[in-house]
Amino acid sequence: MNRETEGTALAFAVLILLSLEPVVIKANPINPLAFASLSALMASLLLWPVVLIRGGAGEIQEKPGELKKTFLTGLFATAIAYSLFSYGTRLSSAINSAIITRFEVFYSFLISWLLLRERITRRAVVSALALIAGVFLVVTQGKRPELLKGDVLLLLTPLFWQLGHAIAKRTDYSPVTIATLRNTFGGLILIIPAIATGFAFTKLALAEGLIIALTQSLWYLAIARINLSKATAILTPAPALTVLLSVVLLGESVSAYHIAGLTLITLGTLLISREKSGVRK
């Protein structure tokens, strides 16, 4: 299996994990910042033994200059993004949250093109548009979402995710080490605002920490093999997949919007999965 195929398969594994995550987050009974901080720290606790067994401590000692990059990844992709996402979702709606944050694919194209010099093809843009349209149909069921307070925060959330990912892609550590340090730094940064707004413990943070640990490890393995823009596009259907899973698992009715959205998502995903990663000349 070549690197392109490996990276694509890893991105699809992340897609499945992300589609399951909203169930855990929705059940969270505590302050969102406390939950985010606890989850990130739980993820780091799960990952540190793996890093130490794999000799990651030596890797960090040999390249201490890379610590600054992992700190920035934790700051942007975990601390800031989690804060914006938590409060944006609370002030807006679940539907708006699902749709607006999926515009991450367009931030990805812009940042990948400007900072990473990745090649962005017309087919990639078309596939991204198909994915966004499919997600919109599945989540909204043809109804126009109402703009709510918090939508600006949700619009900024994926920008910080992508800034963190772009830095991580240029970090000379193994994917597991990057994920571990990102969650360590991000969780610690969030502790102060979490305490200020009401810190509390929940067993669900352990479940979320496990999902984060698996998701981020597989994610950094994926973007080490394929373009960040391609990997991000593959993740776009996550909220729609969550809705479709609820239809299958909970026996909810299937509408014409589900079918139309799934068709667009399938076509867009197939198109983007066939893209070859590369840089522009």
C-alpha positions in Angstrom: 0.0 0.0 0.0 1.5 3.3 -1.1 1.6 6.5 1.0 -1.3 8.1 -0.9 -3.6 5.1 -0.3 -2.5 4.8 3.4 -3.2 8.5 4.0 -6.6 8.3 2.4 -7.6 5.3 4.4 -6.4 6.9 7.6 -8.4 10.1 6.8 -11.5 7.9 6.3 -10.9 6.2 9.7 -10.8 9.7 11.3 -14.1 10.5 9.5 -15.8 7.6 11.2 -14.5 8.6 14.6 -15.6 12.2 14.1 -19.1 11.1 13.2 -19.4 9.3 16.6 -18.0 12.2 18.7 -21.1 14.4 18.8 -22.9 11.8 20.8 -20.4 12.0 23.6 -20.2 15.8 23.4 -24.0 16.2 23.4 -24.2 14.1 26.6 -21.7 16.4 28.4 -23.3 17.6 31.7 -20.6 20.1 32.7 -19.2 23.5 31.6 -17.9 23.2 28.0 -14.5 24.6 28.8 -14.0 22.2 31.7 -15.0 19.3 29.5 -12.6 20.5 26.7 -9.8 20.8 29.2 -10.4 17.5 30.8 -10.8 15.7 27.5 -7.6 17.1 26.1 -5.7 16.2 29.3 -7.2 12.7 29.3 -6.1 12.3 25.7 -2.6 13.3 26.6 -2.5 10.9 29.6 -3.5 8.1 27.2 -0.9 9.1 24.6 2.1 9.8 26.9 2.8 6.0 27.6 2.8 5.3 23.9 5.2 8.2 23.2 7.6 7.0 26.0 7.5 3.4 24.8 8.3 4.5 21.2 11.2 6.6 22.4 9.4 9.9 21.9 11.2 11.5 24.9 14.5 11.2 23.0 12.9 12.7 19.9 11.8 15.7 22.0 15.3 16.1 23.5 17.0 15.9 20.2 14.7 18.5 18.6 13.6 20.9 21.4 13.0 23.7 18.9 10.0 21.8 17.6 8.3 22.2 21.0 7.3 25.8 20.1 5.4 24.5 17.0 3.5 21.9 19.1 2.6 24.6 21.6 1.2 26.7 18.8 -0.7 23.7 17.5 -2.2 23.2 21.0 -3.0 26.9 21.3 -4.7 27.3 18.0 -6.2 23.9 17.3 -7.2 22.9 20.8 -7.4 25.9 23.2 -8.7 28.6 20.9 -10.7 26.4 18.6 -12.4 24.5 21.4 -13.3 27.7 23.2 -14.8 29.2 20.0 -16.6 26.0 19.2 -18.0 25.5 22.7 -19.4 29.0 23.1 -20.4 29.3 19.5 -22.5 26.1 19.6 -24.1 27.2 22.9 -25.1 30.6 21.4 -26.2 29.1 18.1 -27.8 25.8 17.2 -26.6 22.3 16.5 -27.6 22.5 12.8 -25.7 25.8 12.3 -22.7 24.4 14.1 -22.7 21.3 11.9 -22.9 23.3 8.7 -20.7 26.3 9.5 -17.8 24.3 10.8 -17.7 22.2 7.6 -16.5 25.3 5.8 -13.2 24.2 7.2 -12.5 22.6 3.8 -12.3 26.1 2.2 -10.0 27.4 5.0 -7.9 24.3 4.3 -7.7 25.1 0.6 -6.6 28.7 1.3 -4.1 27.9 4.0 -2.7 24.8 2.2 -2.2 26.9 -1.0 -0.7 29.9 0.7 1.4 28.3 3.5 2.1 24.8 2.4 2.1 25.4 -1.3 -0.1 22.4 -1.9 -1.6 21.9 -5.4 -5.4 22.6 -5.4 -7.1 21.3 -8.5 -10.5 22.2 -10.0 -11.7 18.7 -9.2 -10.9 19.2 -5.6 -12.9 22.4 -5.5 -15.9 20.7 -7.2 -15.7 17.8 -4.8 -15.6 20.2 -1.8 -18.7 22.0 -3.1 -20.5 18.7 -3.6 -19.6 17.7 0.0 -20.8 21.0 1.5 -24.1 20.8 -0.5 -24.6 17.2 0.6 -24.1 18.1 4.3 -26.4 21.0 4.0 -29.2 18.9 2.6 -28.9 16.1 5.1 -28.6 18.3 8.1 -31.2 21.0 7.2 -33.7 18.8 5.4 -34.2 21.6 2.9 -35.0 24.3 5.4 -33.0 27.5 5.4 -31.1 27.8 8.7 -31.6 30.9 10.7 -28.5 33.0 11.5 -28.0 33.1 15.2 -25.7 34.6 17.8 -22.5 32.5 17.9 -22.3 31.9 14.2 -19.4 34.2 13.8 -17.5 32.2 16.5 -18.4 29.0 14.7 -17.1 30.5 11.4 -13.8 31.3 13.1 -13.4 27.9 14.7 -12.2 25.9 11.6 -9.8 28.7 10.8 -7.9 28.0 14.0 -8.2 24.2 13.4 -6.5 24.7 10.1 -3.8 27.0 11.4 -2.9 24.4 14.0 -2.9 21.6 11.3 -0.7 23.6 9.0 1.9 24.1 11.8 1.6 20.4 12.8 2.3 19.3 9.2 5.6 21.3 9.4 6.6 19.9 12.8 9.5 17.4 12.8 8.0 15.1 15.4 6.2 11.8 14.9 2.4 12.0 14.6 1.8 10.5 18.0 4.2 12.9 19.7 2.5 15.9 18.0 -0.9 14.7 19.1 0.4 14.2 22.7 2.0 17.6 23.0 -0.9 19.3 21.3 -3.4 17.9 23.9 -1.0 18.5 26.8 -0.4 22.2 25.9 -4.0 22.8 24.9 -5.5 21.2 28.0 -3.2 23.1 30.3 -4.0 26.4 28.6 -7.7 25.8 29.0 -7.5 24.9 32.7 -7.4 28.6 33.9 -10.6 29.7 32.0 -12.2 26.3 32.9 -11.6 27.0 36.6 -12.8 30.6 36.3 -16.1 29.5 34.7 -16.7 26.4 36.9 -14.5 23.4 36.8 -16.1 19.9 37.2 -15.3 16.3 36.5 -17.3 13.8 34.3 -16.6 10.3 33.2 -17.6 11.3 29.7 -14.3 13.2 29.5 -12.5 9.8 29.5 -14.5 8.6 26.6 -13.9 11.9 24.7 -10.2 11.7 25.6 -10.0 8.3 24.0 -11.7 9.5 20.9 -9.4 12.5 20.7 -6.3 10.4 21.2 -7.3 8.0 18.4 -8.6 10.7 16.1 -5.6 13.0 16.3 -3.0 10.2 16.1 -4.6 8.9 12.9 -5.1 12.4 11.6 -1.4 13.4 11.9 -0.5 10.0 10.4 -2.8 10.9 7.5 -1.6 14.5 6.8 2.0 13.2 7.0 1.1 11.2 3.9 -1.3 13.2 1.9 -2.2 16.9 1.3 -3.9 18.7 4.2 -6.5 20.0 1.9 -7.4 16.5 0.6 -7.5 15.0 4.1 -9.8 17.9 5.4 -12.2 17.4 2.4 -12.5 13.7 3.3 -13.7 14.7 6.8 -16.4 17.1 5.5 -19.3 14.5 5.6 -18.8 13.8 9.3 -22.0 15.7 10.5 -24.1 14.2 7.7 -22.8 10.7 8.6 -23.8 11.3 12.2 -27.4 12.1 11.0 -27.4 9.1 8.7 -26.1 6.8 11.5 -29.0 7.9 13.7 -31.4 7.0 10.9 -30.0 3.5 10.6 -29.4 2.9 14.4 -32.5 4.6 15.8 -34.9 3.7 13.0 -35.7 7.3 12.0 -37.4 7.9 8.7 -35.4 8.4 5.5 -36.3 11.5 3.4 -35.6 12.6 -0.1 -33.1 15.1 1.3 -31.2 12.2 3.0 -30.9 10.4 -0.3 -30.0 13.5 -2.3 -27.5 14.6 0.3 -25.9 11.2 0.6 -25.6 11.0 -3.2 -23.7 14.4 -3.3 -21.6 13.3 -0.4 -20.7 10.0 -2.0 -19.8 11.7 -5.3 -17.7 14.4 -3.6 -15.9 11.9 -1.4 -15.1 9.6 -4.3 -13.8 12.6 -6.3 -11.5 13.9 -3.5 -10.3 10.4 -2.6 -8.9 10.0 -6.1 -6.9 13.3 -5.9 -3.1 12.9 -5.9 -1.3 14.9 -3.3 1.4 17.3 -4.4 2.7 20.8 -4.3 2.3 23.6 -6.8 5.4 24.6 -8.8 
